[in-house]
Amino acid sequence: MPDSYDPNELLGIAPGSSEDEIRRAFRRKAKTVHPDVSDAPDAAQQFTRLKAAHDLLIERLHDPLAPTPEDLYRPAQEVSQEEQELILQAHRRKREAEQRRRARRRGGTSGNTRRAMRENERFRAEMARRRAAYEAQQREQDSVSE
């Protein structure tokens, strides 16, 4: 892998750290490395590497069998069929998770839209009922005054 690095070393944590420790270390480093804060000319690149290290360590916590970046950069003949399948499964899981996340977002919007439509329909029905009652009252008054 070109420009190899150790994600634990980059975040300044020990191997086997918990998810909370990883997140705290990432936030602490991001406060100094983020391009909006840092004046360094390569701040964006440093932050990208920091974010990649964070994501990799969190993914390894949730899926210890997930391929490492070194696995992805090995020549194809060195990767066994089983490892190829693990890599493909990891990518499928990520894609499916993203699709579920997008579906939840769309579902929330649709739910709000349906709710607004029901409220509008109730409002229109109430206004029609009040208009009919008012017109009936006006006819009654007209018939009494004649």
Beta strands, then each sheet from edge to edge (+ up, - down):
end
